[in-house]
Amino acid sequence: MRSSVEIFDVVAGETRVVWQTERLVEAPNWSPDGRFLIVNGDGRLYRIALEGAPDPVEIDTGFARQLNNDHGISPDGTMLAISDKTEFGQSAIYLLPVEGGTPRLVTRNLPSYWHGWSPDGRMLAYCGIRDQLFDIYTISVEGGEERRLTQGEGRNDGPDWSPDGRWIYFNSSRTGRMQIWRIRPDGSDVERVTDSPYADWFPHPSPDGRKLLVLSYDGDVFDHPRDLDVRLRLTDPDGGNPRVLFELFGGQGTVNVPNWSPSGEAFAFVRYWPEP
């Protein structure tokens, strides 16, 4: 077994397996209606039903056949944001209907890696690499000019919006070890959220805004590699009351993108086994 798509119930403290495969799959999104997950694998996207047969069904992404694990569903459940390099050889962000269809280009500056929708569905947050600097950007779903929020203070990645729209959470190495920070959507009021001995990545606020899910590597790990012992942690929105939920073999692909259930009582993740 290579990949296990699972759900952790935060209230009950229990995990259940949704689907397991010998293939490498990554980054589950949970649909706003609670009925299915979306994962990527082999450059494609797949829908996994949470009731009935869990066998994945491929989503038609048109010409986009080299998707990475940065994808997500709009708040109203009608659109998908994807990050794909088929057209330009570098990752660009596109939108398409959630049931599948022809992707529409949003970002013209490359590479760009999607990570979050604004709660009103009008804006996207993403990591862009410009002149070898990893920074946080936003852009309208209609495209146009991107807005740069960070200014090259270390590596900045993994942005995700708070449910009230007041903050964008992200991970940054600006003080050395990767930690979680947050910033206003206009680029003001940068605040440090975690101050941990771990290397913290991919912050995801819960739908009620009361919890923050974080993937934590050992403190000496650089970047976000796959196939390491990691832990998933919960904190308050300001970083207070941190606690380890559980440890697992994972990393890259485990929780790269928004993954909470609509109720905020559970989240989806991927556990891995070593390659044979």
PAZAPA-4460 file (N, C-alpha, C; in steps of 0.05 Angstrom, whole numbers, plus 32768, in hexadecimal, padded with zeros to 4 digits):
% residues 276
    n_x    n_y    n_z   ca_x   ca_y   ca_z    c_x    c_y    c_z   seq   type   mol
   8011   7FE8   8000   8000   8000   8000   8012   8019   8000     1      M     A
   800A   802D   7FEF   801A   8046   7FEE   800C   805D   7FFB     2      R     A
   7FF2   8060   7FF5   7FE3   8077   7FFF   7FC9   806F   800C     3      S     A
   7FC3   807C   8023   7FAA   8077   8031   7F9C   8091   8036     4      S     A
   7F85   8095   8029   7F75   80AE   802D   7F64   80A9   8045     5      V     A
   7F66   80BA   8059   7F59   80B6   8072   7F4B   80CF   807C     6      E     A
   7F3A   80CC   8090   7F2C   80E2   809D   7F30   80E0   80BB     7      I     A
   7F37   80F7   80C7   7F3A   80F8   80E4   7F24   8108   80F0     8      F     A
   7F15   80FC   8102   7EFF   8109   8110   7F0B   8117   8128     9      D     A
   7F0B   8131   8128   7F18   8141   813D   7F09   813D   8157    10      V     A
   7EEE   813B   8156   7EDE   8139   816E   7EE1   811E   817B    11      V     A
   7EE1   8109   816B   7EE3   80EE   8176   7F00   80E5   817A    12      A     A
   7F12   80F2   816C   7F2E   80EA   816D   7F33   80D0   815E    13      G     A
   7F23   80CA   814A   7F25   80B1   813C   7F2B   80B5   811E    14      E     A
   7F39   80A2   8112   7F3F   80A2   80F6   7F31   808C   80E7    15      T     A
   7F27   8092   80CF   7F1C   807D   80BE   7F28   807E   80A2    16      R     A
   7F2C   8067   8096   7F38   8065   807C   7F22   8068   8067    17      V     A
   7F26   807A   8053   7F13   807E   803D   7F1B   806C   8025    18      V     A
   7F34   806C   801E   7F3D   805E   8006   7F5B   805A   8008    19      W     A
   7F64   8042   8000   7F81   803C   7FFF   7F89   8032   7FE3    20      Q     A
   7FA2   8038   7FDC   7FAA   8031   7FC1   7FC8   802D   7FC0    21      T     A
   7FD2   801E   7FAC   7FEE   801B   7FA8   7FFA   8034   7F9A    22      E     A
   7FE9   8045   7F90   7FF2   805D   7F82   7FF8   8073   7F96    23      R     A
   8006   8088   7F8C   800B   80A0   7F9C   7FF5   80B4   7F96    24      L     A
   7FE5   80BA   7FAB   7FD1   80CF   7FA9   7FD6   80E3   7FBF    25      V     A
   7FCB   80FB   7FBB   7FD3   8111   7FCD   7FBB   8124   7FD2    26      E     A
   7FBE   8134   7FE7   7FB1   814D   7FEB   7F92   814D   7FE9    27      A     A
   7F84   8140   7FFC   7F67   813F   7FFA   7F5A   815A   8001    28      P     A
   7F47   8162   7FEF   7F34   8177   7FF5   7F19   816A   7FFD    29      N     A
   7F0A   8177   800F   7EF0   816E   8016   7EDB   8180   800A    30      W     A
   7EC8   8175   7FFB   7EB4   8186   7FED   7EA3   8195   8002    31      S     A
   7E9A   81AD   7FFB   7E89   81BD   800D   7E6F   81AF   8015    32      P     A
   7E65   819D   8003   7E4D   818F   800A   7E52   8175   801B    33      D     A
   7E6C   816F   8020   7E73   8159   8031   7E72   813E   8024    34      G     A
   7E6C   813C   8009   7E67   8123   7FFD   7E7F   8115   7FF1    35      R     A
   7E95   8123   7FEC   7EAB   8116   7FDF   7EC5   8125   7FE5    36      F     A
   7EDC   8117   7FE0   7EF6   8122   7FE1   7F01   8124   7FC5    37      L     A
   7F14   8136   7FC1   7F23   8138   7FA8   7F41   8134   7FAF    38      I     A
   7F4E   8122   7FA0   7F6B   811E   7FA3   7F78   811F   7F88    39      V     A
   7F93   8122   7F88   7FA1   8121   7F6F   7FB4   8108   7F6F    40      N     A
   7FBA   8100   7F57   7FCD   80EA   7F53   7FD4   80E7   7F36    41      G     A
   7FEE   80E3   7F30   7FF7   80DF   7F14   7FEF   80F7   7F02    42      D     A
   7FEF   810F   7F0D   7FE8   8126   7EFD   7FCB   812A   7EF7    43      G     A
   7FB9   811B   7F05   7F9C   811D   7F01   7F8E   8122   7F1B    44      R     A
   7F74   8129   7F1A   7F64   812C   7F31   7F4F   8117   7F32    45      L     A
   7F47   810E   7F4B   7F34   80F9   7F4E   7F21   8100   7F65    46      Y     A
   7F07   80F8   7F61   7EF2   80FC   7F75   7EEE   80E2   7F83    47      R     A
   7EED   80E3   7F9E   7EE8   80CB   7FAE   7ECF   80D0   7FBE    48      I     A
   7EBA   80C0   7FB9   7EA1   80C2   7FC7   7EA5   80B9   7FE4    49      A     A
   7E97   80C7   7FF7   7E98   80C0   8013   7E81   80AE   801B    50      L     A
   7E6E   80A9   8009   7E59   8096   800E   7E57   8084   7FF5    51      E     A
   7E53   806B   7FF9   7E52   8058   7FE3   7E6E   8050   7FDB    52      G     A
   7E72   8049   7FC1   7E8C   803F   7FB8   7EA0   8056   7FB8    53      A     A
   7EB7   8051   7FC6   7ECB   8066   7FC8   7EDF   8067   7FB1    54      P     A
   7EDC   8055   7F9D   7EEF   8054   7F87   7EF0   806F   7F79    55      D     A
   7F08   807A   7F75   7F0A   8095   7F6A   7F01   8097   7F4D    56      P     A
   7EF6   80AE   7F47   7EED   80B4   7F2B   7EFD   80CB   7F22    57      V     A
   7F0A   80C8   7F0A   7F1B   80DE   7F00   7F09   80F6   7EF8    58      E     A
   7F13   810E   7EFE   7F06   8127   7EF7   7F13   8131   7EDC    59      I     A
   7F02   8138   7EC9   7F0C   8142   7EB0   7F18   815E   7EB3    60      D     A
   7F32   8160   7EB0   7F40   817A   7EB2   7F4A   8183   7E97    61      T     A
   7F3E   817A   7E81   7F44   8183   7E67   7F61   817F   7E60    62      G     A
   7F6E   8194   7E55   7F8A   8191   7E4D   7F9D   818F   7E65    63      F     A
   7F94   8196   7E7D   7FA6   8196   7E94   7FAA   817A   7E9E    64      A     A
   7FC1   816F   7E99   7FC7   8153   7E9F   7FE0   8150   7EB0    65      R     A
   7FEB   8166   7EBA   8002   8165   7ECB   7FFD   8175   7EE4    66      Q     A
   7FE8   816E   7EF2   7FE0   817D   7F0B   7FF3   8175   7F22    67      L     A
   7FF9   8188   7F33   8006   8182   7F4C   7FF1   8180   7F62    68      N     A
   7FFA   8181   7F7B   7FE7   817C   7F91   7FDB   8196   7F9C    69      N     A
   7FDC   81AC   7F8D   7FD0   81C5   7F96   7FB6   81CA   7F88    70      D     A
   7FA0   81C2   7F94   7F86   81C3   7F87   7F71   81C7   7F9D    71      H     A
   7F59   81D2   7F96   7F45   81D6   7FAA   7F2A   81DF   7F9E    72      G     A
   7F15   81DB   7FAE   7EFA   81E0   7FA6   7EF1   81FB   7FB0    73      I     A
   7EE2   820A   7FA0   7ED8   8224   7FA7   7EC4   8221   7FBF    74      S     A
   7EC1   8237   7FCE   7EAF   8235   7FE5   7E92   822E   7FDE    75      P     A
   7E89   8235   7FC6   7E6E   822D   7FBE   7E6D   8212   7FB1    76      D     A
   7E84   8204   7FAE   7E84   81E9   7FA4   7E82   81E7   7F86    77      G     A
   7E83   81FD   7F77   7E7F   81FC   7F5A   7E98   81FB   7F4A    78      T     A
   7EAF   8203   7F55   7EC7   8206   7F45   7EDE   81F8   7F52    79      M     A
   7EF2   81F1   7F41   7F0B   81E5   7F4B   7F22   81F8   7F43    80      L     A
   7F34   81FD   7F55   7F4E   8209   7F4F   7F62   81F3   7F4C    81      A     A
   7F72   81F4   7F37   7F87   81E0   7F33   7FA1   81EE   7F2D    82      I     A
   7FB7   81E0   7F31   7FD2   81EA   7F2A   7FDE   81D5   7F17    83      S     A
   7FE5   81DE   7EFF   7FED   81CB   7EEA   8002   81D7   7ED8    84      D     A
   8015   81C6   7ECE   802B   81D0   7EBE   802A   81C6   7EA1    85      K     A
   8014   81BB   7E98   8012   81B0   7E7D   8017   81C6   7E68    86      T     A
   800B   81DD   7E6C   800A   81F2   7E57   8025   8201   7E55    87      E     A
   8031   8207   7E6C   8048   8218   7E6C   8062   820B   7E76    88      F     A
   8061   81F3   7E80   8078   81E5   7E8B   807E   81EE   7EA8    89      G     A
   806F   8201   7EB2   8070   820A   7ECE   8053   820B   7ED9    90      Q     A
   8051   8209   7EF3   8036   8208   7EFF   8027   8223   7EFB    91      S     A
   800F   8221   7EF0   7FFD   8237   7EED   7FE3   822F   7EFB    92      A     A
   7FD3   8243   7F03   7FBA   823E   7F11   7FA3   8242   7EFD    93      I     A
   7F91   822F   7EFD   7F79   822F   7EEC   7F60   822A   7EFC    94      Y     A
   7F49   8232   7EF1   7F2F   822B   7EFD   7F20   821B   7EE8    95      L     A
   7F0F   8208   7EF3   7EFD   81F9   7EE2   7EE6   81F0   7EF3    96      L     A
   7ED0   81E8   7EE6   7EB9   81DE   7EF6   7EC0   81C6   7F07    97      P     A
   7EB4   81C4   7F1F   7EBB   81AE   7F31   7EB5   8193   7F25    98      V     A
   7EA2   8191   7F13   7E9C   8177   7F07   7EAF   8171   7EF0    99      E     A
   7EC0   8184   7EE9   7ED3   8181   7ED3   7ECD   8193   7EBC   100      G     A
   7EE1   8197   7EAB   7EDD   81A8   7E94   7EF8   81B4   7E8A   101      G     A
   7EF6   81CA   7E7B   7F0D   81D7   7E70   7F19   81EB   7E83   102      T     A
   7F32   81E9   7E8A   7F3E   81FC   7E9D   7F41   8218   7E91   103      P     A
   7F3C   822C   7EA2   7F40   8248   7E9B   7F58   8253   7EAA   104      R     A
   7F6C   825E   7E9C   7F84   8269   7EA9   7F7D   8281   7EBA   105      L     A
   7F89   8281   7ED3   7F86   8298   7EE5   7FA0   82A7   7EE8   106      V     A
   7FB6   8299   7EEC   7FD0   82A6   7EF1   7FE1   82A6   7ED8   107      T     A
   7FEC   82BD   7ED1   7FFE   82BF   7EBB   801B   82C0   7EC4   108      R     A
   8020   82C7   7EDD   803B   82C6   7EE8   8040   82AB   7EF3   109      N     A
   8057   829F   7EEC   805C   8283   7EF3   8078   8280   7F00   110      L     A
   807B   826A   7F0F   8067   8257   7F17   8055   8261   7F2E   111      P     A
   803D   8256   7F2E   802A   825D   7F43   801C   8244   7F4D   112      S     A
   8019   8241   7F67   800E   8229   7F73   7FF7   8231   7F85   113      Y     A
   7FDF   8228   7F7D   7FC7   8230   7F8C   7FC7   8224   7FA8   114      W     A
   7FBB   8232   7FBC   7FB7   8227   7FD7   7F9D   822F   7FE4   115      H     A
   7F90   8245   7FDD   7F78   824C   7FEC   7F64   825D   7FDD   116      G     A
   7F4B   825A   7FE3   7F35   826B   7FDA   7F2E   827F   7FF0   117      W     A
   7F28   8297   7FE9   7F1C   82A9   7FFC   7EFF   829F   8003   118      S     A
   7EF5   82A5   801B   7EDB   829B   8023   7EC4   82A3   8010   119      P     A
   7EC7   82BA   8003   7EB2   82C3   7FF1   7EB6   82B8   7FD4   120      D     A
   7ECB   82A9   7FD0   7ED0   829C   7FB7   7EDA   82AE   7FA1   121      G     A
   7EE2   82C7   7FA8   7EEA   82DA   7F93   7F08   82DB   7F8F   122      R     A
   7F18   82D1   7FA2   7F35   82D4   7FA0   7F42   82B9   7FA5   123      M     A
   7F5A   82B6   7F9A   7F6B   829F   7F9F   7F84   82A7   7FAC   124      L     A
   7F8E   8296   7FBE   7FA8   829B   7FCB   7FBB   8285   7FC2   125      A     A
   7FD4   828C   7FBD   7FE7   8278   7FB2   8004   8280   7FB8   126      Y     A
   8015   826C   7FB4   8032   8270   7FB6   803C   8275   7F99   127      C     A
   804A   828B   7F96   8056   8291   7F7C   8074   8293   7F7F   128      G     A
   8083   8288   7F6C   80A0   828A   7F6C   80A8   829F   7F57   129      I     A
   80B3   82B5   7F60   80BB   82CB   7F4E   80D8   82D2   7F54   130      R     A
   80EA   82D0   7F41   8106   82D6   7F45   8111   82C5   7F5C   131      D     A
   8108   82AB   7F5D   8111   8298   7F71   8108   829E   7F8D   132      Q     A
   80F5   82B0   7F90   80E9   82B6   7FAA   80CE   82A9   7FAD   133      L     A
   80C9   829B   7FC3   80AF   828E   7FC8   809E   82A2   7FD8   134      F     A
   8089   82AC   7FCD   8078   82BF   7FDB   805B   82B9   7FD8   135      D     A
   804B   82C6   7FE9   802E   82C3   7FEA   8021   82D8   7FD8   136      I     A
   800E   82D0   7FC7   8000   82E1   7FB5   7FE2   82DC   7FB7   137      Y     A
   7FD3   82F0   7FAE   7FB6   82EC   7FAA   7FAF   82F6   7F8E   138      T     A
   7F99   82EC   7F83   7F90   82F5   7F69   7F72   82F1   7F67   139      I     A
   7F64   8301   7F57   7F48   82FD   7F53   7F44   82E3   7F43   140      S     A
   7F2D   82D6   7F48   7F26   82BE   7F38   7F23   82C5   7F1A   141      V     A
   7F20   82DE   7F14   7F1E   82E6   7EF8   7F3A   82EA   7EEC   142      E     A
   7F4F   82E8   7EFC   7F6A   82ED   7EF2   7F72   830A   7EF6   143      G     A
   7F83   8314   7EE5   7F8C   8330   7EE7   7FA7   8332   7EF6   144      G     A
   7FAB   8348   7F05   7FC4   834C   7F13   7FC4   833D   7F2D   145      E     A
   7FDB   8331   7F33   7FDE   8324   7F4D   7FE7   8338   7F62   146      E     A
   7FE0   8332   7F7B   7FE8   8343   7F91   7FFC   8334   7FA3   147      R     A
   8013   833F   7FA6   8028   8332   7FB6   8026   833B   7FD3   148      R     A
   8023   8327   7FE5   801F   832D   8002   8039   832B   8012   149      L     A
   804B   8319   800B   8065   8317   8019   807B   8320   8006   150      T     A
   8092   8326   8012   80A7   8333   8003   80C2   8325   8004   151      Q     A
   80C1   830B   8002   80DA   82FC   8001   80E8   82F8   801C   152      G     A
   80D8   82FA   8032   80E4   82F5   804D   80E4   82D7   8052   153      E     A
   80F9   82CA   8049   80FA   82AD   804B   80E8   82A1   8035   154      G     A
   80E2   8287   8038   80D0   827A   8026   80B4   827A   8031   155      R     A
   80A1   8283   8021   8085   8286   8029   8074   8274   8017   156      N     A
   8062   8265   8024   8054   8250   8015   803A   8249   8023   157      D     A
   8029   8239   8016   8012   822D   8023   7FFC   823F   802D   158      G     A
   7FF4   8254   801F   7FE0   8266   802B   7FC4   825A   802B   159      P     A
   7FB5   8260   8040   7F99   8258   8042   7F8A   826D   8052   160      D     A
   7F73   8275   8048   7F63   828A   8054   7F55   8281   806E   161      W     A
   7F52   8294   8081   7F41   828F   8098   7F24   8291   808E   162      S     A
   7F11   8283   809C   7EF5   8283   8092   7EE8   829E   8093   163      P     A
   7EF1   82B0   80A3   7EE5   82CB   80A4   7EF2   82DE   8090   164      D     A
   7F07   82D4   8081   7F14   82E4   806D   7F27   82F9   8077   165      G     A
   7F2C   82FA   8091   7F3D   830F   809C   7F5A   8309   809B   166      R     A
   7F62   82EF   8099   7F7D   82E7   809A   7F83   82D3   8083   167      W     A
   7F9C   82D3   807A   7FA7   82BE   806A   7FBE   82B1   807A   168      I     A
   7FBA   8298   8080   7FCF   8289   808E   7FE3   827E   807A   169      Y     A
   7FFC   827C   8082   8010   8271   8070   8028   8267   8080   170      F     A
   803A   8258   8073   8052   824F   8081   806A   825F   8076   171      N     A
   807D   8266   8087   8093   8276   807F   80AC   826F   808F   172      S     A
   80C3   8270   8081   80DD   826B   808E   80EC   8285   8095   173      S     A
   80DD   829B   8097   80EA   82B5   809A   80FA   82B8   80B4   174      R     A
   80F5   82A7   80C8   8105   82A8   80E0   8117   8290   80E3   175      T     A
   811A   8281   80CD   812B   8269   80CE   811B   8250   80C9   176      G     A
   8112   8242   80DE   8101   822B   80DB   80E5   8233   80D0   177      R     A
   80DA   8221   80BF   80BF   8227   80B4   80AB   8227   80CB   178      M     A
   809B   823D   80CC   8085   8240   80E0   806D   824B   80D2   179      Q     A
   8057   824D   80E1   803E   8257   80D6   803B   8275   80DD   180      I     A
   8032   8284   80CA   802E   82A0   80CC   8012   82A7   80C1   181      W     A
   8009   82C0   80C5   7FF1   82C9   80B8   7FF4   82E6   80B0   182      R     A
   7FE5   82EE   809C   7FE7   8309   8091   7FCB   8312   8088   183      I     A
   7FC6   832C   8089   7FAD   8336   807F   7FAD   8334   8060   184      R     A
   7F95   8331   8054   7F94   8330   8037   7F9F   8348   8028   185      P     A
   7FA3   835E   8036   7FAF   8376   802A   7FCD   8377   802E   186      D     A
   7FD8   8362   803B   7FF5   8361   803F   7FFE   836D   8059   187      G     A
   7FEC   8376   806A   7FF4   8383   8083   7FF3   836F   809A   188      S     A
   7FFD   8378   80B2   7FFA   836A   80CB   8003   834D   80CA   189      D     A
   801D   8349   80C2   8028   832E   80C2   802C   8325   80DF   190      V     A
   8022   830D   80E6   8024   8302   8101   802F   82E6   8100   191      E     A
   8040   82E0   8113   8049   82C5   8116   8034   82B5   8126   192      R     A
   802E   829D   811D   801A   828C   812A   8026   8276   813A   193      V     A
   8038   8266   812F   8045   8251   813E   8061   8258   8145   194      T     A
   806A   824E   815C   8085   8251   8166   808D   8236   8171   195      D     A
   8091   8223   815F   8094   8207   8167   80AF   81FC   8161   196      S     A
   80B7   81E5   816C   80D0   81D8   8165   80CE   81C9   814A   197      P     A
   80B7   81C9   813E   80B3   81BA   8125   80B6   81CD   810D   198      Y     A
   80B7   81C1   80F5   80B5   81D0   80DC   8098   81CE   80D3   199      A     A
   8089   81E4   80D6   806C   81E4   80D2   8064   81ED   80B6   200      D     A
   8052   81DE   80AA   8049   81E3   808F   802B   81E1   808C   201      W     A
   8020   81EC   8077   8005   81E9   806D   7FF0   81EE   8082   202      F     A
   7FED   8206   808C   7FD8   820C   80A0   7FBC   820D   8093   203      P     A
   7FA9   8200   80A0   7F8D   81FF   8096   7F7A   8206   80AC   204      H     A
   7F6F   821F   80AC   7F5B   8226   80C0   7F41   8215   80BD   205      P     A
   7F35   820D   80D4   7F1C   81FF   80D3   7F06   8211   80CA   206      S     A
   7EF0   8205   80BF   7EDA   8216   80B5   7ECE   8229   80C9   207      P     A
   7ECF   8222   80E3   7EC4   8235   80F8   7ED9   8249   8101   208      D     A
   7EF2   8246   80F7   7F07   8259   80FE   7F13   8255   811A   209      G     A
   7F0B   823F   8127   7F15   823B   8143   7F2E   822A   8145   210      R     A
   7F35   821C   8130   7F4C   820B   8131   7F5D   820F   8118   211      K     A
   7F77   8208   811B   7F8A   8209   8105   7F99   81EF   8103   212      L     A
   7F97   81E1   80EC   7FA4   81C8   80E7   7FBF   81CE   80DB   213      L     A
   7FD4   81C1   80E5   7FF0   81C6   80DB   7FFE   81AB   80D7   214      V     A
   800D   81A8   80C2   801E   8191   80BD   803A   8198   80C8   215      L     A
   8045   8188   80DA   805E   818E   80E7   8073   8178   80E2   216      S     A
   8089   8180   80D5   80A1   816F   80D2   80B3   8173   80EA   217      Y     A
   80C6   8161   80EC   80DC   8166   80FF   80E9   8181   80F9   218      D     A
   80F4   818E   810D   80FD   81A9   810A   8114   81AD   80F7   219      G     A
   8123   8197   80F1   813A   819A   80DF   8134   8193   80C2   220      D     A
   811A   818F   80BC   8112   8188   80A1   810E   81A1   8091   221      V     A
   811A   81A2   8079   8117   81B9   8067   8103   81B1   8051   222      F     A
   80F4   81C4   8048   80E0   81C0   8033   80CA   81AE   803E   223      D     A
   80BA   81A1   802C   80A4   8190   8035   80A5   8176   8026   224      H     A
   80B9   8165   802C   80BC   814B   801E   80A7   8137   8026   225      P     A
   80A5   8122   8016   8093   810C   801B   80A2   80F6   802B   226      R     A
   8093   80E4   8037   809D   80CC   8043   80B0   80D1   805B   227      D     A
   80A5   80E0   806E   80B2   80E5   8087   809E   80E1   809E   228      L     A
   80A9   80DD   80B6   8097   80DE   80CD   8090   80FB   80D3   229      D     A
   8076   8101   80D3   806D   811C   80D8   8056   811A   80ED   230      V     A
   804C   8131   80F4   8035   8131   8106   8021   8147   80FD   231      R     A
   8007   8142   8102   7FF3   8156   80FD   7FEB   8162   8118   232      L     A
   7FEB   817D   8118   7FE6   818B   8131   7FCF   819E   812E   233      R     A
   7FC1   81A4   8144   7FAD   81B9   8145   7FB6   81CF   8158   234      L     A
   7FB0   81E7   8150   7FB4   81FE   8162   7F9C   8210   8161   235      T     A
   7F9B   8223   8174   7F87   8239   8171   7F8F   824A   8159   236      D     A
   7F7D   825B   814F   7F83   826C   8138   7F9C   827D   813B   237      P     A
   7FA2   8285   8154   7FB9   8295   8159   7FD2   8285   8161   238      D     A
   7FD0   826A   815F   7FE6   8259   8165   7FE6   824E   8182   239      G     A
   7FD3   8257   8192   7FD2   824D   81AE   7FC8   8231   81B0   240      G     A
   7FCE   8225   81C7   7FC4   820A   81CD   7FCB   81F5   81B8   241      N     A
   7FE4   81F4   81AF   7FEB   81E0   819B   7FEA   81C3   81A6   242      P     A
   7FE1   81B1   8196   7FE2   8195   819F   7FE6   8182   8187   243      R     A
   7FF4   816D   818B   7FF8   8159   8176   7FE0   8147   8175   244      V     A
   7FD3   8144   815E   7FBD   8132   815B   7FC7   8115   8158   245      L     A
   7FDA   8111   8146   7FE6   80F7   8141   7FFE   80FA   812F   246      F     A
   800F   80E6   812F   8026   80E4   811E   8020   80D1   8107   247      E     A
   802D   80D4   80F1   8029   80C2   80DA   8041   80C4   80C7   248      L     A
   8042   80B2   80B4   8056   80B2   809F   804A   80C1   8088   249      F     A
   8055   80D8   8082   8048   80E9   806E   8059   8100   8065   250      G     A
   804D   8118   8064   805C   8130   805C   804F   813C   8043   251      G     A
   805F   813F   802E   8055   814A   8015   803D   8138   800C   252      Q     A
   8026   8146   8007   800E   8137   7FFE   7FFB   8131   8014   253      G     A
   8003   8133   802D   7FF2   812B   8043   7FDB   813F   8047   254      T     A
   7FE1   8159   8049   7FCC   816E   804D   7FD4   8188   803F   255      V     A
   7FDD   8186   8026   7FE7   819E   8019   7FD1   81B4   8015   256      N     A
   7FB8   81AC   8013   7FA3   81BE   800B   7F8C   81BE   8020   257      V     A
   7F79   81D1   801E   7F62   81D1   8031   7F54   81B5   8032   258      P     A
   7F50   81AB   804A   7F48   818F   804D   7F34   818A   8063   259      N     A
   7F28   81A0   806F   7F15   819C   8084   7EFA   8194   8079   260      W     A
   7EEB   8184   8089   7ECF   817F   8083   7EBF   8199   8086   261      S     A
   7EA8   819B   8078   7E97   81B3   807B   7E90   81B9   8098   262      P     A
   7E8C   81A5   80A8   7E84   81A9   80C4   7E9B   81B2   80D6   263      S     A
   7EB3   81AD   80CD   7ECB   81B3   80DD   7ED0   819F   80F3   264      G     A
   7EC2   8188   80F1   7EC6   8173   8105   7EDB   815E   80FD   265      E     A
   7EE4   815F   80E4   7EF6   814B   80DA   7F07   8158   80C3   266      A     A
   7F1D   814A   80BC   7F2C   8152   80A5   7F37   8139   8097   267      F     A
   7F3D   813C   807D   7F48   8126   806D   7F66   812A   806B   268      A     A
   7F74   8113   8068   7F91   8114   8064   7F9A   80FA   8056   269      F     A
   7FB3   80FA   804E   7FBE   80E1   8041   7FD6   80D8   8052   270      V     A
   7FD5   80BE   8058   7FEB   80B1   8066   7FFA   80A0   8051   271      R     A
   8014   809E   8053   8024   808F   8040   8032   8077   804C   272      Y     A
   803A   8065   803B   804C   804F   8042   8065   8052   8030   273      W     A
   807C   8049   8039   8095   804B   8029   8091   803E   800E   274      P     A
   809E   804A   7FFA   809E   803E   7FDF   80AA   8022   7FE0   275      E     A
   809F   800F   7FD2   80AA   7FF4   7FD2   80C6   7FF3   7FC6   276      P     A
***
